[in-house]
Structures are given as C-alpha cells and as structure tokens.
Amino acid sequence: MVDRPLVPITCTGLSKIHDNGVMALDPLDLTFEGGRTIALIGPSGCGKSTLLRLIAGLEQPTAGRVSLAGLAPAEQAARGAIAMAFQDPSLLPWLTLRRNIALARTLARQPADPRLVDELIGLVGLEGFHETRPAALSGGMRQRAAIARALATRPQVLLLDEPFGAVDELTRRQLARDLPPLWQPLGTTTLLVTHSVDEAVLLADRIVVLSPRPARVVADLPVDLPRPRPPEMTETPEFRRIAAQALQALAQGVADNPALAAQ
C-alpha cells in the first residue's frame, strides 16, 4: 500500500536545441503515470538522455515545459523527490562506498539510515566493499554503487540512464530481478533509458519508442505481463511478442527517417 502521493510527469510541447544548433527533441507531448515504470528506447543519440536531463532539471528546454505533479523539476529536486543514476557514476573519490551512498540522504535532508544503506549495498552485490573507495572498484561496481545511491532516498521519481550498461550479463539479470521490488511498492515513478529491448520488457509497465534525432514518439506499448518477472520469462511467447513489437517500432522509426533510410 503506497502511503505517499504519486508523482506523474507531464511534458508539454517539450523541445531542446543544443548550443551547436542540433535539435535533440521534436516538440514532445508525453505523460508518464505516477507510480509506474516506463522504459525509453530508441537509436543512440536520439535524445533519450536529454529528455531525462530535462525532467531532472539539469538542462532547460528550448520550448515547452516539464511538470512533476504540478511542480517544476527544480522544485521537486529541492524537496529531495528526484533521484538519478546516469551512465557516469560520479562517485566522490575521497569517500568510501558506504559514505557515498549515505551522502544522498544527507543532501536530500533526510535522516541517516545505516541499515538501509547496508541493505542496498548487499542488494547490488557489493557486500564486503563498504569501506572501499571508488578508485578500487571496477566500472561495473561503481555503476552498481550509483544505483544504490539513487535508491537510498526512497525517491518519488527515479531516473535511470542505462543503469546496468557497465555490468556483465549475469549481474544485469540479477539486478533486473532484485531492484524493482525496492521502488515499485513505494509508488516511485521510474523512467528507464535502455538500449536493451529485453530489459525494457522485463522491467517496465510501458515502453515508449523514440525515433532517431530529433526524437519523436514512434510507438507507445503497454507491457501487461505479471510481476514478478524472473529472467526465464524472457523465453515466453507473450514476452517475445512484446519485444518483437518494440523492435519493429524501432526499425520503423529508422525507416521513416529519410536520411537514415538512404544509408
């Protein structure tokens, strides 16, 4: 039972043109339901990460607006409602793993919770590395630490940009199984950027397929599979059907782009 308000995300006429003149996003009108997990997939460089950064308030749109339960991203971020795990783990090198994760709660003005921090360290497979500094961790371990840090504040909005990209396939499947139960019961609105269609189907309630840059919505697919979703579900006919729909939409987005279709 969720005992806190859900935070829907609304993007209205959202557009972004970078300083070099490249348009990353066509004007987008998207609503992400509160408490749901939505996967964003699309070709490399299509604007997925830019969209996440706009929602996080790390970049400002060229046009349009983002609203999180009626508030601007900066307002929700100031309340500690937003947490992010991007491709660059950005751990502080002078702090131990435990203190890097615990720092997230301090910055969000939340009370210390050593038990939660230790639980998260175990869940992301870093048991025994509590007092280790980032330089002594592999790239995949640092990425797992960043995921734990993002979850440490029990955020209302969780933004994940290729969160499992630097880990091996076995660990990737384990994390995909073990981590969603940490945010789903809390009613966290989760946006996941991934290049893995199987990962999107395994984790999400909905998949938004974006075209090559500038991003526009090619398909919006519901994922009506039961939870929990163990790795073996990837072999079921219904899973493969949804994955095939997502792959077809990706291919269609490229085919509809004249510049890419001609290559």
Order of alpha helices (4+ residues) and beta strands (2+ residues): beta-beta-beta-alpha-beta-alpha-beta-alpha-alpha-alpha-beta-alpha-alpha-beta-alpha-beta-beta-alpha-alpha
